[in-house]
Every structure is written in C-alpha cells, then in structure tokens.
C-alpha cells in the first residue's frame, strides 16, 4: 500500500509542503487539513485588497481547492480542525466545522504547519467590535466591511512593521486619517535608524500621524468613537483600531 501523508495546515507552509510531497512521490496518499476556508492565498496582498489596489477578492487566491485536487491529487479538507494527535496509534482526531462531526484519520507520516494567531495583548477594551487584527482573508473582509459603512473615518494601526505600514498606506489611500503607534523609537525595527528615518519622513509627507516610542495601553468607547490610550498617557480618538 502507498504511504499516507497527513498535512495539518494550509497556506504558505502546509500547502507548499503538500505540493512538494506530491512532486517527490506520485503514489503517496496525501491529505491536507485546513481549519479555515482557504488553503492558499497571498497574505501580503491583504492590506492592498482593503485599500482597493487589489479590486477583486479572488485575486488574493494563489491556488484553489480544485487545483490541488486535480493537479496534485491531494485530498483537501477545509473547515477541518485537527484537535489531537495520537502518536502511538498514528491517528489524528479531526472536527469538521461544516457539520460539527469528529472522526479519526490514520497516517504514516505527519507534517505540522498549523500557523499562528495574531497577538492580542491582555489590555482593556481589545474585545470591542471595532478592534481588528489582520492575518487572513476573513480578517480583511471584516475590516473592509467596517470601513465601507463609515462616511468618514480615522484609524489607529498598532505596530510599525511591514504589515502595519502596508495597512497605513492602504488606509491613507482610501482617505482615512491614520495614526501609527509604535512602541520602539523607530519604524521597521530590522532596518538601521537612518534608513527607517527616510520611511518615517515619507509617511509624514503623506499625512500619516506617527507616534514613535509609544505603546498601546487600552481602548474604550466614548460618544460612538474609540479612545485609544498609549503608555505615555496620550489618547487618540479614532473609529477603528487595527
């Protein structure tokens, strides 16, 4: 019998590993479990989908389920969350979120690529429905939908790394007044300070309000708007926090 490979998690890690495994072995039985709806999408395009540079949601999709099933002969199971692994019995317990049923699936080899979750610090107010994280297509859908219900809006982006700055760029392009809150004294921590200074100056020219050396300490609602508190004692009034 052919070897049975189970891959837990899709997108850049798991989907790539599954496709590579098929190229190595034409005979292996490969199953890919993905908790979400999408197995392969362009993470770096999410801010630009929100900003309208990428106009169609479908253009974020790198490869669809049918592509993996037909081209690579991979058994793709979305909305399927692996709850536990029995290493002795070589089985995984899977919940199908479509119908709520759980079942066991055997394997010979196992690849773990379950991904991660956005960091939500244990700070007051971060459970508000206008506080968002950006990591997946559904995250982008929620942010885009929120923006489109507002006639005019302002936003605070927490984090001055690549994704945070792409988000700030995209929001500004949509006419949304944007503040970037960065706890460190410069944007883009991997860069030297003199290189980061060029980016900071450019963002300032584009109207982005940079708050460097200030971290997030909490958020509260007042008069239907959000008040974002920083650890320096300042407050920023906005409509959404990302």
N, C-alpha and C positions, 0 to 999 in steps of 0.2 A: 504494500500500500504506500501511497505517496505521503511525504512528510506534511503535517498540518501545522501551519504557522498562524498564530493569532497576534494581531497588532492592536494595541489599545491606544486610541487617539488618532486623529487625522491631521489635516493641515500640513504645515511645513515639515514636521518631524515624521509623524506616522504615515501619512500618505506617500511621502517620498521613500520611506523605508519599504513600504509595501510594493511600490512600483519597482524599486531596485531588486527586491527579493524575486519578483516575477522574472526580471531580466536574467537573474542568476539561475533560476530553476523554472523550467517550463511545466514541470509536473507537480509542484507543491500546491497544496490546498491552502489558500490564503484567505483569512477573514479579517476585515478591518471594522472595529467597533468605534463609533464616534458618538459621544453624548449629545452633541448638537445636531443641527440640521445640515451643516455644510462641511465637506471633507477637505476642500482645497480652495482657499481664497487669498487674495492679496492684502495682507494685513496693512502694509504701508500705504495702501490706497484709501483706507477708511476715512482719514481726515478730508481727503480731496473729494470723496463722494459726498460728505456732509457739506463741503464748500461749493459743490456744483461743478468743479473742474471735471470730475468723472460723472457724467449726467445720468448714466444708467446703472442701476444696482447690479445687473447681470454682468457688467464688465469687470466686477471685482472677482468673479468666479474664475479660477485658473483651470480647473477641471471638474466636471460634474460627475455624479454618481454613475450615470450610464457609461461615461468614458472609461471609468475604472472597471466597470463590469464587463464591457465588451472588448476594450483594447487589451486590458491586463488580466481579464478573467479573475478578478478579485471580488469576493463576496462582501459587499459593502453593506453595513447595517448602521444606519444613522438613528438618532434618538435612542441609542442603546448605551447604557451606562454600566460599566463593569464595577460591581460592588465589592467583590472579594476574589482572592486567588487562593486556591488550594494547591500548594506546590507538591505535596505528596501524591495527590490523586491526579495532578496535572489537569485541573479544570478551573474555569473562571465562572463566577456567578454574574449573570447579566440581567439588568432590568430594561425592558422595552417600555420607554416612556409613552409610546403611542397607545398601548393598551394596559399598562401597569403590571404586566406579567413578568415573572422572573424565571430564568432557566439556567441550566449548567451547560457549558460548552467545553469540550476537551481540547487539548492542544499537545503538540510535541515540542514546539519552540514558541517562545513568547517575547514580544517586543513591547516595551513600555514607553509610550510617548503621550502621557496624559495632559501635558501642558501645564498651565498655572492659572492663577486668578489675580485680578488687579488688587493692589494693596489698598485697603480702606482702613486708615488709622483709627484707633478707638477714641474718636473725638466726638463731641456733642453735635448733633444735627445732621450727620452724614447719611442718615436714613431718609432724608427729605426726598420727595419725588422729583425735585429739580436738581438733584446732585447725581451726576452721571460718571461712569467710568467708560473708557474706550479700549476695547480689545477685540471684539467680534462684530460681525455684521449686524446681529440684533442690537448690540450697543449703539452702533452708528444709526440704525433705524430710529431708535428712541430719541437720540439727540436731534436728528434731522426733523422728526415729527414735532418735537418741542419747539424748535426754532421757527418752524413754519406756522405755528399758532400765534406767534408774537408779532405785533406790528413793528415794534422797535425793541431791541434787546441789548443787554450788555452781559458779558460773561467773564468769569474768572477761571483761568486754567492753572491748575496746581502742578508744577513741575516744568522745568526749563530744559528738558532733554529733547531728543529728536521728535518724539510723538507730540509732546506738549507744544513745541514750536510749529510743527505742521498744523496742529489744531488751531493755534493762534493765527497763523497765516490764513487758514481757510475761513475762520470766523470773521476776520477783518475783511476778507474779500466779499463776504456777504453783508457788509455794512454793520456788523455787530461790534460795539465798543468792547475791547478785550484787554484784560489785565492778566499778566503772567506773574505768578507768585512762585519764587524760587528760594529755597532756604539757604543755598550756598551763595557766596558773594558774586558768582558769575553764572551765565547760562552755559549750557553744553559742557558739563564737567570734564569730559575726556579731552577737551581742547585746551591749549595754552591760553592764558588770560588775554594776551594781546590779540589772538585770533577771535576769541569769544567777544572781545570788545567791538570788533567790526560788525558782528551779528547784532549785538545789542544796539549799536548806533543805527543800523538799518531798520530794526524793529521800531525804534523810537521815531525815525523819519516816517514810518508807515502809520504812526499813531497808536502803537501798542504801548500800554502803560506797564512798565517793568518795575516790579518790586523785588529787588535782589536782597539777599540776606534776611528774608522774612519767610517764616514757615506758617503753615495753616494751624490754627488752634481751635476752630469750630465754626459753625454756621447756624443762624437762626432766621426765622421768617418774621418780617415786620411789614405791615401795610402791603401784603401780597408780593413783596420782594424779599430777596435774601440779603442778609448782612453777614459777610464773611469776615471773621476775626483772625488777625495774624498774631504771632507770638511777640510782636513788637508793640502790641496794643492798638494798632490801627484797625479800622473797619472799612470794608469795601462793599458798597451796595451794588447788587447785580441781579440778574434774572435767572441765571443758571451757573452751576459750578461743575467743572469737569476735572 
